[in-house]
Amino acid sequence: MIHIVGILVVIVILLTQDYLSTRKNPYLGGIIPIVYIGVISFFFNKLMDNNDHSSTWVILIVGLCGLLSSWISGRERFKKKRQKELERIELQNL
């Protein structure tokens, strides 16, 4: 049951990150990665206590890369959507 809740939390975070990264303000997509870095910084000593340093670093880096790649892809989708809207408006004006 704990694993299911953890998976659901991750899905909600990723969906929220995807939503925020496709908004007009580009800085909204940076909120969750910054919070992630803050939480990891706060609990870093506890994470490193389990003597499995390499897997801890891999999890930290993969999580941050996933959030940042979601942010980048969301910005690209926003730009493409805006470009299509501008082209459609341009065609209507002709």
KEVEX-235370 format. One record per atom (N, C-alpha, C): atom name; residue in one letter; residue number from 1; x negated, y negated, z. Coordinates in Angstrom, 2 decimals, always signed. Last residue first. Layout:
N
NULO   name   resn   resi      east     north        up
NULO     CA      A    NUM         X         Y         Z
...
This chain:
94
NULO   name   resn   resi      east     north        up
NULO      N      L     94     +5.31    -37.39    -43.81
NULO     CA      L     94     +5.11    -37.49    -45.26
NULO      C      L     94     +6.45    -37.35    -45.91
NULO      N      N     93     +6.09    -36.84    -41.26
NULO     CA      N     93     +5.94    -38.24    -41.63
NULO      C      N     93     +5.76    -38.43    -43.13
NULO      N      Q     92     +5.96    -34.09    -41.13
NULO     CA      Q     92     +7.27    -34.72    -41.06
NULO      C      Q     92     +7.20    -36.18    -41.49
NULO      N      L     91     +3.20    -33.68    -41.13
NULO     CA      L     91     +4.00    -33.21    -42.26
NULO      C      L     91     +5.39    -33.85    -42.27
NULO      N      E     90     +2.57    -34.77    -38.64
NULO     CA      E     90     +2.01    -35.37    -39.84
NULO      C      E     90     +2.81    -34.95    -41.06
NULO      N      I     89     +3.82    -32.96    -36.96
NULO     CA      I     89     +4.28    -34.36    -36.96
NULO      C      I     89     +3.80    -35.07    -38.23
NULO      N      R     88     +2.26    -30.71    -37.53
NULO     CA      R     88     +3.69    -30.67    -37.80
NULO      C      R     88     +4.27    -32.10    -37.86
NULO      N      E     87     -0.24    -31.58    -36.62
NULO     CA      E     87     -0.06    -31.25    -38.03
NULO      C      E     87     +1.41    -31.24    -38.40
NULO      N      L     86     +0.33    -31.84    -33.88
NULO     CA      L     86     -0.06    -33.02    -34.65
NULO      C      L     86     +0.11    -32.78    -36.15
NULO      N      E     85     +0.87    -29.16    -33.25
NULO     CA      E     85     +1.91    -30.18    -33.08
NULO      C      E     85     +1.59    -31.43    -33.89
NULO      N      K     84     -1.64    -28.04    -33.73
NULO     CA      K     84     -0.49    -27.61    -34.52
NULO      C      K     84     +0.64    -28.61    -34.42
NULO      N      Q     83     -3.11    -29.35    -31.72
NULO     CA      Q     83     -3.46    -29.57    -33.12
NULO      C      Q     83     -2.30    -29.16    -34.02
NULO      N      R     82     -1.93    -28.28    -29.42
NULO     CA      R     82     -1.82    -29.72    -29.68
NULO      C      R     82     -2.12    -30.03    -31.15
NULO      N      K     81     -2.74    -25.63    -29.72
NULO     CA      K     81     -1.32    -25.96    -29.67
NULO      C      K     81     -1.11    -27.44    -29.99
NULO      N      K     80     -5.52    -25.92    -29.56
NULO     CA      K     80     -4.91    -25.38    -30.77
NULO      C      K     80     -3.42    -25.73    -30.84
NULO      N      K     79     -5.77    -26.90    -26.93
NULO     CA      K     79     -6.22    -27.71    -28.05
NULO      C      K     79     -5.60    -27.23    -29.37
NULO      N      F     78     -4.75    -24.71    -25.46
NULO     CA      F     78     -4.11    -26.02    -25.37
NULO      C      F     78     -4.49    -26.90    -26.56
NULO      N      R     77     -6.64    -22.75    -26.11
NULO     CA      R     77     -5.25    -22.57    -26.53
NULO      C      R     77     -4.49    -23.89    -26.49
NULO      N      E     76     -8.87    -23.91    -24.84
NULO     CA      E     76     -8.89    -23.71    -26.29
NULO      C      E     76     -7.47    -23.52    -26.82
NULO      N      R     75     -8.05    -23.82    -22.17
NULO     CA      R     75     -8.30    -25.12    -22.80
NULO      C      R     75     -8.30    -24.99    -24.32
NULO      N      G     74     -7.93    -21.03    -21.84
NULO     CA      G     74     -6.73    -21.84    -21.69
NULO      C      G     74     -6.89    -23.21    -22.33
NULO      N      S     73    -10.61    -20.34    -22.10
NULO     CA      S     73     -9.66    -19.87    -23.11
NULO      C      S     73     -8.35    -20.65    -23.03
NULO      N      I     72    -11.65    -21.62    -19.79
NULO     CA      I     72    -12.10    -22.00    -21.13
NULO      C      I     72    -11.11    -21.56    -22.20
NULO      N      W     71    -10.29    -20.25    -17.73
NULO     CA      W     71    -10.19    -21.70    -17.86
NULO      C      W     71    -10.56    -22.15    -19.27
NULO      N      S     70    -11.20    -17.67    -18.14
NULO     CA      S     70     -9.77    -17.95    -18.25
NULO      C      S     70     -9.53    -19.44    -18.43
NULO      N      S     69    -13.87    -18.05    -17.54
NULO     CA      S     69    -13.50    -17.69    -18.92
NULO      C      S     69    -12.01    -17.91    -19.15
NULO      N      L     68    -13.67    -18.63    -14.79
NULO     CA      L     68    -14.16    -19.65    -15.71
NULO      C      L     68    -13.81    -19.33    -17.17
NULO      N      L     67    -12.70    -16.16    -13.81
NULO     CA      L     67    -11.93    -17.40    -13.62
NULO      C      L     67    -12.36    -18.49    -14.60
NULO      N      G     66    -14.82    -14.46    -14.59
NULO     CA      G     66    -13.45    -14.22    -15.04
NULO      C      G     66    -12.60    -15.47    -14.92
NULO      N      C     65    -16.98    -15.54    -13.19
NULO     CA      C     65    -17.00    -15.54    -14.66
NULO      C      C     65    -15.60    -15.32    -15.23
NULO      N      L     64    -16.14    -14.99    -10.57
NULO     CA      L     64    -16.32    -16.36    -11.00
NULO      C      L     64    -16.32    -16.46    -12.52
NULO      N      G     63    -16.10    -12.14    -10.64
NULO     CA      G     63    -14.91    -12.92    -10.30
NULO      C      G     63    -15.00    -14.35    -10.79
NULO      N      V     62    -18.78    -11.57    -11.26
NULO     CA      V     62    -17.72    -11.16    -12.19
NULO      C      V     62    -16.43    -11.94    -11.91
NULO      N      I     61    -20.07    -12.58     -8.97
NULO     CA      I     61    -20.35    -13.15    -10.28
NULO      C      I     61    -19.25    -12.81    -11.28
NULO      N      L     60    -18.99    -10.96     -6.91
NULO     CA      L     60    -18.92    -12.42     -6.85
NULO      C      L     60    -19.09    -13.05     -8.23
NULO      N      I     59    -19.66     -8.36     -7.79
NULO     CA      I     59    -18.25     -8.73     -7.60
NULO      C      I     59    -18.10    -10.26     -7.59
NULO      N      V     58    -22.47     -8.55     -7.75
NULO     CA      V     58    -21.76     -8.27     -9.00
NULO      C      V     58    -20.30     -8.69     -8.89
NULO      N      W     57    -22.97     -8.97     -5.04
NULO     CA      W     57    -23.32    -10.01     -6.00
NULO      C      W     57    -22.58     -9.81     -7.32
NULO      N      T     56    -22.05     -6.50     -4.06
NULO     CA      T     56    -21.44     -7.74     -3.60
NULO      C      T     56    -21.73     -8.87     -4.58
NULO      N      S     55    -23.79     -4.71     -5.26
NULO     CA      S     55    -22.38     -4.68     -5.66
NULO      C      S     55    -21.64     -5.94     -5.20
NULO      N      S     54    -26.20     -5.51     -3.97
NULO     CA      S     54    -26.06     -5.60     -5.43
NULO      C      S     54    -24.59     -5.59     -5.85
NULO      N      H     53    -25.87     -5.06     -1.19
NULO     CA      H     53    -26.02     -6.41     -1.71
NULO      C      H     53    -25.76     -6.50     -3.21
NULO      N      D     52    -24.78     -3.46     +1.02
NULO     CA      D     52    -24.66     -3.15     -0.41
NULO      C      D     52    -24.69     -4.46     -1.17
NULO      N      N     51    -24.67     -4.07     +3.71
NULO     CA      N     51    -25.91     -3.51     +3.17
NULO      C      N     51    -25.81     -3.05     +1.73
NULO      N      N     50    -22.53     -5.50     +4.77
NULO     CA      N     50    -22.32     -4.08     +4.51
NULO      C      N     50    -23.51     -3.40     +3.82
NULO      N      D     49    -22.94     -8.23     +5.06
NULO     CA      D     49    -23.22     -7.36     +6.19
NULO      C      D     49    -23.17     -5.88     +5.85
NULO      N      M     48    -22.09     -9.87     +3.01
NULO     CA      M     48    -23.44     -9.32     +2.89
NULO      C      M     48    -23.80     -8.38     +4.04
NULO      N      L     47    -19.59    -10.72     +3.85
NULO     CA      L     47    -19.69     -9.89     +2.66
NULO      C      L     47    -21.04     -9.21     +2.55
NULO      N      K     46    -20.29    -12.33     +6.01
NULO     CA      K     46    -19.50    -11.12     +6.25
NULO      C      K     46    -19.58    -10.17     +5.05
NULO      N      N     45    -21.62    -14.39     +4.66
NULO     CA      N     45    -22.35    -13.54     +5.62
NULO      C      N     45    -21.60    -12.24     +5.90
NULO      N      F     44    -19.51    -15.52     +3.11
NULO     CA      F     44    -20.68    -14.89     +2.49
NULO      C      F     44    -21.41    -13.97     +3.45
NULO      N      F     43    -17.18    -16.90     +3.64
NULO     CA      F     43    -17.26    -15.51     +4.08
NULO      C      F     43    -18.51    -14.79     +3.56
NULO      N      F     42    -17.70    -19.44     +2.52
NULO     CA      F     42    -17.30    -19.34     +3.92
NULO      C      F     42    -17.49    -17.92     +4.46
NULO      N      S     41    -18.27    -18.86     -0.13
NULO     CA      S     41    -19.30    -19.49     +0.70
NULO      C      S     41    -18.98    -19.33     +2.19
NULO      N      I     40    -15.79    -17.85     -0.92
NULO     CA      I     40    -16.97    -16.97     -0.93
NULO      C      I     40    -18.08    -17.55     -0.07
NULO      N      V     39    -14.28    -20.19     -0.69
NULO     CA      V     39    -13.95    -19.01     +0.13
NULO      C      V     39    -15.13    -18.06     +0.20
NULO      N      G     38    -15.58    -21.84     -2.61
NULO     CA      G     38    -15.48    -22.22     -1.20
NULO      C      G     38    -15.21    -21.04     -0.29
NULO      N      I     37    -15.18    -20.39     -4.97
NULO     CA      I     37    -16.55    -20.64     -4.50
NULO      C      I     37    -16.55    -21.01     -3.02
NULO      N      Y     36    -12.35    -20.55     -5.04
NULO     CA      Y     36    -13.04    -19.24     -4.99
NULO      C      Y     36    -14.47    -19.41     -4.46
NULO      N      V     35    -11.99    -23.28     -5.36
NULO     CA      V     35    -11.50    -22.64     -4.13
NULO      C      V     35    -12.18    -21.28     -3.95
NULO      N      I     34    -13.07    -23.48     -7.92
NULO     CA      I     34    -13.70    -24.21     -6.81
NULO      C      I     34    -13.26    -23.62     -5.48
NULO      N      P     33    -11.29    -21.87     -9.44
NULO     CA      P     33    -12.71    -21.50     -9.31
NULO      C      P     33    -13.42    -22.22     -8.17
NULO      N      I     32     -8.86    -23.42     -8.94
NULO     CA      I     32     -9.01    -22.06     -8.40
NULO      C      I     32    -10.47    -21.61     -8.39
NULO      N      I     31     -9.41    -25.92    -10.25
NULO     CA      I     31     -9.05    -25.84     -8.83
NULO      C      I     31     -9.33    -24.45     -8.27
NULO      N      G     30     -9.79    -26.11    -12.93
NULO     CA      G     30    -10.98    -25.95    -12.09
NULO      C      G     30    -10.67    -25.79    -10.62
NULO      N      G     29     -7.41    -26.67    -14.14
NULO     CA      G     29     -7.94    -25.32    -14.29
NULO      C      G     29     -9.17    -25.06    -13.44
NULO      N      L     28     -7.20    -29.40    -13.70
NULO     CA      L     28     -6.33    -28.50    -12.95
NULO      C      L     28     -6.83    -27.06    -13.01
NULO      N      Y     27     -8.78    -30.75    -15.50
NULO     CA      Y     27     -9.34    -30.48    -14.17
NULO      C      Y     27     -8.46    -29.56    -13.33
NULO      N      P     26     -7.38    -31.35    -17.80
NULO     CA      P     26     -8.31    -30.22    -17.83
NULO      C      P     26     -8.86    -29.83    -16.45
NULO      N      N     25     -4.03    -32.01    -18.09
NULO     CA      N     25     -5.20    -32.40    -17.31
NULO      C      N     25     -6.18    -31.21    -17.24
NULO      N      K     24     -2.15    -30.42    -19.49
NULO     CA      K     24     -2.78    -31.57    -20.13
NULO      C      K     24     -4.06    -31.99    -19.41
NULO      N      R     23     -2.65    -26.83    -18.99
NULO     CA      R     23     -1.97    -28.11    -18.77
NULO      C      R     23     -2.77    -29.24    -19.42
NULO      N      T     22     -3.90    -24.42    -19.02
NULO     CA      T     22     -3.25    -24.85    -20.25
NULO      C      T     22     -2.47    -26.14    -20.08
NULO      N      S     21     -4.81    -23.85    -16.50
NULO     CA      S     21     -5.81    -24.17    -17.50
NULO      C      S     21     -5.20    -24.62    -18.82
NULO      N      L     20     -2.54    -23.14    -15.06
NULO     CA      L     20     -3.19    -24.42    -14.78
NULO      C      L     20     -4.18    -24.82    -15.87
NULO      N      Y     19     -2.00    -20.57    -16.17
NULO     CA      Y     19     -1.03    -21.67    -16.28
NULO      C      Y     19     -1.71    -23.02    -16.09
NULO      N      D     18     -4.28    -19.14    -15.42
NULO     CA      D     18     -3.93    -19.27    -16.82
NULO      C      D     18     -2.98    -20.44    -17.04
NULO      N      Q     17     -4.06    -19.32    -12.63
NULO     CA      Q     17     -5.23    -19.89    -13.31
NULO      C      Q     17     -4.93    -20.11    -14.79
NULO      N      T     16     -1.72    -17.85    -12.30
NULO     CA      T     16     -1.76    -19.25    -11.91
NULO      C      T     16     -2.92    -19.97    -12.58
NULO      N      L     15     -2.62    -15.35    -13.17
NULO     CA      L     15     -1.52    -16.02    -13.88
NULO      C      L     15     -1.47    -17.51    -13.55
NULO      N      L     14     -4.60    -14.86    -11.23
NULO     CA      L     14     -4.97    -14.98    -12.64
NULO      C      L     14     -3.87    -15.66    -13.46
NULO      N      I     13     -3.01    -14.77     -8.90
NULO     CA      I     13     -4.09    -15.76     -9.02
NULO      C      I     13     -4.48    -15.95    -10.48
NULO      N      V     12     -1.37    -12.58     -9.48
NULO     CA      V     12     -0.77    -13.91     -9.27
NULO      C      V     12     -1.83    -15.00     -9.43
NULO      N      I     11     -3.32    -10.55     -9.62
NULO     CA      I     11     -2.50    -10.86    -10.79
NULO      C      I     11     -1.88    -12.25    -10.66
NULO      N      V     10     -4.26    -10.57     -6.97
NULO     CA      V     10     -5.18    -10.88     -8.07
NULO      C      V     10     -4.39    -11.27     -9.32
NULO      N      V      9     -1.92     -9.77     -5.64
NULO     CA      V      9     -2.52    -11.08     -5.34
NULO      C      V      9     -3.46    -11.50     -6.47
NULO      N      L      8     -1.61     -7.18     -6.68
NULO     CA      L      8     -0.59     -8.20     -6.95
NULO      C      L      8     -1.11     -9.61     -6.69
NULO      N      I      7     -3.87     -5.95     -5.60
NULO     CA      I      7     -3.74     -6.06     -7.05
NULO      C      I      7     -2.72     -7.13     -7.41
NULO      N      G      6     -3.20     -6.11     -2.86
NULO     CA      G      6     -4.41     -6.76     -3.38
NULO      C      G      6     -4.35     -6.96     -4.88
NULO      N      V      5     -0.92     -4.50     -2.82
NULO     CA      V      5     -0.82     -5.91     -2.45
NULO      C      V      5     -2.03     -6.68     -2.98
NULO      N      I      4     -2.10     -2.07     -3.51
NULO     CA      I      4     -1.07     -2.64     -4.37
NULO      C      I      4     -0.92     -4.13     -4.09
NULO      N      H      3     -3.78     -1.60     -1.34
NULO     CA      H      3     -4.36     -1.79     -2.67
NULO      C      H      3     -3.36     -2.44     -3.63
NULO      N      I      2     -1.98     -1.22     +0.73
NULO     CA      I      2     -2.87     -2.38     +0.79
NULO      C      I      2     -3.47     -2.66     -0.58
NULO      N      M      1     -0.82     +1.19     +0.00
NULO     CA      M      1     +0.00     +0.00     +0.00
NULO      C      M      1     -0.87     -1.26     +0.00
